[in-house]
Structures are given as structure tokens and as C-alpha cells.
Amino acid sequence: MKTKAQNEFLKQRRQYEKQLKEKAKNDELSLLEKLEW
């Protein structure tokens, strides 16, 4: 059975991974914009 601490950790890690994906997407977009100039 998972403890509350483990649940919190997993929740935070998921949010962190989501933020990383968003950041990667934004970085790609800004790279594309730079290449178009």
C-alpha cells in the first residue's frame, strides 16, 4: 500500500515531467523561429 508521501512524490514528479515537456516544446518553437529569421 502506498504511503501519502509516495503519492505526493509521484504527483510532484508527474507535474515536473509535464513542465519539462512543455519547456522542450517551447524551446523547439523558439529554435524554429530563430531558424526562420
PDB file of N, H, CA, C and O in Angstrom:
ATOM      1  N   MET A   1       0.837  -1.200   0.000  1.00  0.00           N
ATOM      2  CA  MET A   1       0.000   0.000   0.000  1.00  0.00           C
ATOM      3  C   MET A   1       0.877   1.257   0.000  1.00  0.00           C
ATOM      4  O   MET A   1       1.826   1.370   0.777  1.00  0.00           O
ATOM      5  N   LYS A   2       0.543   2.187  -0.878  1.00  0.00           N
ATOM      6  H   LYS A   2      -0.228   2.096  -1.509  1.00  0.00           H
ATOM      7  CA  LYS A   2       1.351   3.402  -0.994  1.00  0.00           C
ATOM      8  C   LYS A   2       1.108   4.337   0.189  1.00  0.00           C
ATOM      9  O   LYS A   2      -0.011   4.473   0.683  1.00  0.00           O
ATOM     10  N   THR A   3       2.157   4.953   0.610  1.00  0.00           N
ATOM     11  H   THR A   3       3.066   4.842   0.208  1.00  0.00           H
ATOM     12  CA  THR A   3       2.018   5.940   1.680  1.00  0.00           C
ATOM     13  C   THR A   3       1.653   7.285   1.073  1.00  0.00           C
ATOM     14  O   THR A   3       1.767   7.487  -0.136  1.00  0.00           O
ATOM     15  N   LYS A   4       1.217   8.194   1.921  1.00  0.00           N
ATOM     16  H   LYS A   4       1.125   8.029   2.903  1.00  0.00           H
ATOM     17  CA  LYS A   4       0.866   9.532   1.453  1.00  0.00           C
ATOM     18  C   LYS A   4       2.081  10.229   0.856  1.00  0.00           C
ATOM     19  O   LYS A   4       1.978  10.949  -0.136  1.00  0.00           O
ATOM     20  N   ALA A   5       3.228  10.003   1.478  1.00  0.00           N
ATOM     21  H   ALA A   5       3.311   9.418   2.285  1.00  0.00           H
ATOM     22  CA  ALA A   5       4.455  10.631   0.988  1.00  0.00           C
ATOM     23  C   ALA A   5       4.784  10.172  -0.428  1.00  0.00           C
ATOM     24  O   ALA A   5       5.189  10.971  -1.273  1.00  0.00           O
ATOM     25  N   GLN A   6       4.606   8.874  -0.678  1.00  0.00           N
ATOM     26  H   GLN A   6       4.277   8.225   0.008  1.00  0.00           H
ATOM     27  CA  GLN A   6       4.874   8.350  -2.024  1.00  0.00           C
ATOM     28  C   GLN A   6       3.922   8.957  -3.042  1.00  0.00           C
ATOM     29  O   GLN A   6       4.322   9.304  -4.153  1.00  0.00           O
ATOM     30  N   ASN A   7       2.650   9.080  -2.648  1.00  0.00           N
ATOM     31  H   ASN A   7       2.326   8.798  -1.745  1.00  0.00           H
ATOM     32  CA  ASN A   7       1.673   9.678  -3.560  1.00  0.00           C
ATOM     33  C   ASN A   7       2.050  11.109  -3.899  1.00  0.00           C
ATOM     34  O   ASN A   7       1.988  11.519  -5.059  1.00  0.00           O
ATOM     35  N   GLU A   8       2.443  11.872  -2.876  1.00  0.00           N
ATOM     36  H   GLU A   8       2.494  11.539  -1.935  1.00  0.00           H
ATOM     37  CA  GLU A   8       2.864  13.262  -3.094  1.00  0.00           C
ATOM     38  C   GLU A   8       4.060  13.318  -4.031  1.00  0.00           C
ATOM     39  O   GLU A   8       4.115  14.143  -4.943  1.00  0.00           O
ATOM     40  N   PHE A   9       5.014  12.431  -3.794  1.00  0.00           N
ATOM     41  H   PHE A   9       4.969  11.760  -3.054  1.00  0.00           H
ATOM     42  CA  PHE A   9       6.222  12.395  -4.617  1.00  0.00           C
ATOM     43  C   PHE A   9       5.875  12.117  -6.079  1.00  0.00           C
ATOM     44  O   PHE A   9       6.369  12.790  -6.984  1.00  0.00           O
ATOM     45  N   LEU A  10       5.024  11.121  -6.297  1.00  0.00           N
ATOM     46  H   LEU A  10       4.623  10.575  -5.562  1.00  0.00           H
ATOM     47  CA  LEU A  10       4.644  10.769  -7.664  1.00  0.00           C
ATOM     48  C   LEU A  10       3.892  11.912  -8.332  1.00  0.00           C
ATOM     49  O   LEU A  10       4.087  12.184  -9.517  1.00  0.00           O
ATOM     50  N   LYS A  11       3.040  12.572  -7.577  1.00  0.00           N
ATOM     51  H   LYS A  11       2.881  12.351  -6.615  1.00  0.00           H
ATOM     52  CA  LYS A  11       2.271  13.679  -8.127  1.00  0.00           C
ATOM     53  C   LYS A  11       3.211  14.798  -8.548  1.00  0.00           C
ATOM     54  O   LYS A  11       3.075  15.365  -9.632  1.00  0.00           O
ATOM     55  N   GLN A  12       4.168  15.109  -7.675  1.00  0.00           N
ATOM     56  H   GLN A  12       4.279  14.648  -6.795  1.00  0.00           H
ATOM     57  CA  GLN A  12       5.126  16.175  -7.994  1.00  0.00           C
ATOM     58  C   GLN A  12       5.981  15.801  -9.190  1.00  0.00           C
ATOM     59  O   GLN A  12       6.283  16.648 -10.031  1.00  0.00           O
ATOM     60  N   ARG A  13       6.376  14.526  -9.269  1.00  0.00           N
ATOM     61  H   ARG A  13       6.130  13.838  -8.586  1.00  0.00           H
ATOM     62  CA  ARG A  13       7.226  14.100 -10.389  1.00  0.00           C
ATOM     63  C   ARG A  13       6.469  14.203 -11.709  1.00  0.00           C
ATOM     64  O   ARG A  13       7.030  14.607 -12.728  1.00  0.00           O
ATOM     65  N   ARG A  14       5.194  13.834 -11.681  1.00  0.00           N
ATOM     66  H   ARG A  14       4.738  13.506 -10.854  1.00  0.00           H
ATOM     67  CA  ARG A  14       4.393  13.957 -12.902  1.00  0.00           C
ATOM     68  C   ARG A  14       4.301  15.407 -13.355  1.00  0.00           C
ATOM     69  O   ARG A  14       4.428  15.710 -14.541  1.00  0.00           O
ATOM     70  N   GLN A  15       4.077  16.303 -12.388  1.00  0.00           N
ATOM     71  H   GLN A  15       3.973  16.057 -11.424  1.00  0.00           H
ATOM     72  CA  GLN A  15       3.999  17.726 -12.731  1.00  0.00           C
ATOM     73  C   GLN A  15       5.330  18.208 -13.300  1.00  0.00           C
ATOM     74  O   GLN A  15       5.368  18.977 -14.260  1.00  0.00           O
ATOM     75  N   TYR A  16       6.419  17.743 -12.692  1.00  0.00           N
ATOM     76  H   TYR A  16       6.388  17.118 -11.912  1.00  0.00           H
ATOM     77  CA  TYR A  16       7.747  18.133 -13.138  1.00  0.00           C
ATOM     78  C   TYR A  16       7.993  17.660 -14.567  1.00  0.00           C
ATOM     79  O   TYR A  16       8.510  18.408 -15.398  1.00  0.00           O
ATOM     80  N   GLU A  17       7.616  16.402 -14.848  1.00  0.00           N
ATOM     81  H   GLU A  17       7.197  15.794 -14.174  1.00  0.00           H
ATOM     82  CA  GLU A  17       7.808  15.868 -16.201  1.00  0.00           C
ATOM     83  C   GLU A  17       6.972  16.642 -17.208  1.00  0.00           C
ATOM     84  O   GLU A  17       7.405  16.890 -18.334  1.00  0.00           O
ATOM     85  N   LYS A  18       5.761  17.022 -16.790  1.00  0.00           N
ATOM     86  H   LYS A  18       5.408  16.821 -15.876  1.00  0.00           H
ATOM     87  CA  LYS A  18       4.888  17.790 -17.670  1.00  0.00           C
ATOM     88  C   LYS A  18       5.529  19.138 -17.986  1.00  0.00           C
ATOM     89  O   LYS A  18       5.511  19.587 -19.132  1.00  0.00           O
ATOM     90  N   GLN A  19       6.097  19.783 -16.963  1.00  0.00           N
ATOM     91  H   GLN A  19       6.112  19.419 -16.032  1.00  0.00           H
ATOM     92  CA  GLN A  19       6.761  21.065 -17.168  1.00  0.00           C
ATOM     93  C   GLN A  19       7.951  20.921 -18.109  1.00  0.00           C
ATOM     94  O   GLN A  19       8.183  21.781 -18.958  1.00  0.00           O
ATOM     95  N   LEU A  20       8.709  19.827 -17.956  1.00  0.00           N
ATOM     96  H   LEU A  20       8.521  19.129 -17.266  1.00  0.00           H
ATOM     97  CA  LEU A  20       9.861  19.607 -18.830  1.00  0.00           C
ATOM     98  C   LEU A  20       9.414  19.459 -20.280  1.00  0.00           C
ATOM     99  O   LEU A  20      10.044  19.999 -21.190  1.00  0.00           O
ATOM    100  N   LYS A  21       8.317  18.719 -20.491  1.00  0.00           N
ATOM    101  H   LYS A  21       7.805  18.280 -19.753  1.00  0.00           H
ATOM    102  CA  LYS A  21       7.806  18.537 -21.855  1.00  0.00           C
ATOM    103  C   LYS A  21       7.375  19.873 -22.439  1.00  0.00           C
ATOM    104  O   LYS A  21       7.669  20.183 -23.593  1.00  0.00           O
ATOM    105  N   GLU A  22       6.667  20.669 -21.623  1.00  0.00           N
ATOM    106  H   GLU A  22       6.428  20.417 -20.685  1.00  0.00           H
ATOM    107  CA  GLU A  22       6.224  21.985 -22.087  1.00  0.00           C
ATOM    108  C   GLU A  22       7.428  22.843 -22.462  1.00  0.00           C
ATOM    109  O   GLU A  22       7.440  23.501 -23.503  1.00  0.00           O
ATOM    110  N   LYS A  23       8.441  22.826 -21.592  1.00  0.00           N
ATOM    111  H   LYS A  23       8.431  22.292 -20.747  1.00  0.00           H
ATOM    112  CA  LYS A  23       9.639  23.627 -21.834  1.00  0.00           C
ATOM    113  C   LYS A  23      10.335  23.169 -23.120  1.00  0.00           C
ATOM    114  O   LYS A  23      10.776  23.993 -23.921  1.00  0.00           O
ATOM    115  N   ALA A  24      10.428  21.859 -23.308  1.00  0.00           N
ATOM    116  H   ALA A  24      10.070  21.190 -22.657  1.00  0.00           H
ATOM    117  CA  ALA A  24      11.072  21.331 -24.509  1.00  0.00           C
ATOM    118  C   ALA A  24      10.313  21.786 -25.751  1.00  0.00           C
ATOM    119  O   ALA A  24      10.916  22.151 -26.760  1.00  0.00           O
ATOM    120  N   LYS A  25       8.984  21.760 -25.667  1.00  0.00           N
ATOM    121  H   LYS A  25       8.494  21.463 -24.847  1.00  0.00           H
ATOM    122  CA  LYS A  25       8.169  22.184 -26.794  1.00  0.00           C
ATOM    123  C   LYS A  25       8.423  23.659 -27.094  1.00  0.00           C
ATOM    124  O   LYS A  25       8.582  24.048 -28.251  1.00  0.00           O
ATOM    125  N   ASN A  26       8.461  24.480 -26.034  1.00  0.00           N
ATOM    126  H   ASN A  26       8.332  24.164 -25.094  1.00  0.00           H
ATOM    127  CA  ASN A  26       8.703  25.906 -26.208  1.00  0.00           C
ATOM    128  C   ASN A  26      10.094  26.164 -26.774  1.00  0.00           C
ATOM    129  O   ASN A  26      10.270  27.039 -27.622  1.00  0.00           O
ATOM    130  N   ASP A  27      11.075  25.411 -26.310  1.00  0.00           N
ATOM    131  H   ASP A  27      10.932  24.700 -25.621  1.00  0.00           H
ATOM    132  CA  ASP A  27      12.438  25.567 -26.817  1.00  0.00           C
ATOM    133  C   ASP A  27      12.495  25.240 -28.307  1.00  0.00           C
ATOM    134  O   ASP A  27      13.160  25.927 -29.083  1.00  0.00           O
ATOM    135  N   GLU A  28      11.786  24.180 -28.690  1.00  0.00           N
ATOM    136  H   GLU A  28      11.246  23.622 -28.060  1.00  0.00           H
ATOM    137  CA  GLU A  28      11.765  23.807 -30.108  1.00  0.00           C
ATOM    138  C   GLU A  28      11.141  24.915 -30.941  1.00  0.00           C
ATOM    139  O   GLU A  28      11.637  25.256 -32.015  1.00  0.00           O
ATOM    140  N   LEU A  29      10.044  25.475 -30.432  1.00  0.00           N
ATOM    141  H   LEU A  29       9.641  25.198 -29.560  1.00  0.00           H
ATOM    142  CA  LEU A  29       9.376  26.547 -31.165  1.00  0.00           C
ATOM    143  C   LEU A  29      10.283  27.755 -31.322  1.00  0.00           C
ATOM    144  O   LEU A  29      10.359  28.341 -32.402  1.00  0.00           O
ATOM    145  N   SER A  30      10.976  28.132 -30.246  1.00  0.00           N
ATOM    146  H   SER A  30      10.915  27.656 -29.368  1.00  0.00           H
ATOM    147  CA  SER A  30      11.846  29.300 -30.337  1.00  0.00           C
ATOM    148  C   SER A  30      13.037  29.017 -31.249  1.00  0.00           C
ATOM    149  O   SER A  30      13.530  29.922 -31.922  1.00  0.00           O
ATOM    150  N   LEU A  31      13.498  27.773 -31.276  1.00  0.00           N
ATOM    151  H   LEU A  31      13.098  27.038 -30.729  1.00  0.00           H
ATOM    152  CA  LEU A  31      14.579  27.406 -32.199  1.00  0.00           C
ATOM    153  C   LEU A  31      14.114  27.543 -33.645  1.00  0.00           C
ATOM    154  O   LEU A  31      14.832  28.073 -34.493  1.00  0.00           O
ATOM    155  N   LEU A  32      12.895  27.054 -33.914  1.00  0.00           N
ATOM    156  H   LEU A  32      12.313  26.623 -33.224  1.00  0.00           H
ATOM    157  CA  LEU A  32      12.348  27.156 -35.259  1.00  0.00           C
ATOM    158  C   LEU A  32      12.211  28.616 -35.674  1.00  0.00           C
ATOM    159  O   LEU A  32      12.515  28.985 -36.808  1.00  0.00           O
ATOM    160  N   GLU A  33      11.746  29.440 -34.735  1.00  0.00           N
ATOM    161  H   GLU A  33      11.499  29.140 -33.813  1.00  0.00           H
ATOM    162  CA  GLU A  33      11.603  30.867 -35.042  1.00  0.00           C
ATOM    163  C   GLU A  33      12.951  31.486 -35.375  1.00  0.00           C
ATOM    164  O   GLU A  33      13.051  32.301 -36.293  1.00  0.00           O
ATOM    165  N   LYS A  34      13.985  31.107 -34.638  1.00  0.00           N
ATOM    166  H   LYS A  34      13.903  30.446 -33.892  1.00  0.00           H
ATOM    167  CA  LYS A  34      15.323  31.657 -34.897  1.00  0.00           C
ATOM    168  C   LYS A  34      15.817  31.220 -36.275  1.00  0.00           C
ATOM    169  O   LYS A  34      16.449  31.996 -36.992  1.00  0.00           O
ATOM    170  N   LEU A  35      15.520  29.964 -36.636  1.00  0.00           N
ATOM    171  H   LEU A  35      15.007  29.334 -36.053  1.00  0.00           H
ATOM    172  CA  LEU A  35      15.985  29.466 -37.929  1.00  0.00           C
ATOM    173  C   LEU A  35      15.286  30.188 -39.084  1.00  0.00           C
ATOM    174  O   LEU A  35      15.862  30.367 -40.157  1.00  0.00           O
ATOM    175  N   GLU A  36      14.037  30.598 -38.848  1.00  0.00           N
ATOM    176  H   GLU A  36      13.569  30.452 -37.976  1.00  0.00           H
ATOM    177  CA  GLU A  36      13.299  31.262 -39.918  1.00  0.00           C
ATOM    178  C   GLU A  36      13.796  32.672 -40.184  1.00  0.00           C
ATOM    179  O   GLU A  36      13.588  33.205 -41.275  1.00  0.00           O
ATOM    180  N   TRP A  37      14.446  33.281 -39.211  1.00  0.00           N
ATOM    181  H   TRP A  37      14.615  32.848 -38.325  1.00  0.00           H
ATOM    182  CA  TRP A  37      14.919  34.645 -39.410  1.00  0.00           C
ATOM    183  C   TRP A  37      16.076  34.709 -40.387  1.00  0.00           C
ATOM    184  O   TRP A  37      16.591  35.792 -40.663  1.00  0.00           O
TER     185      TRP A  37
END
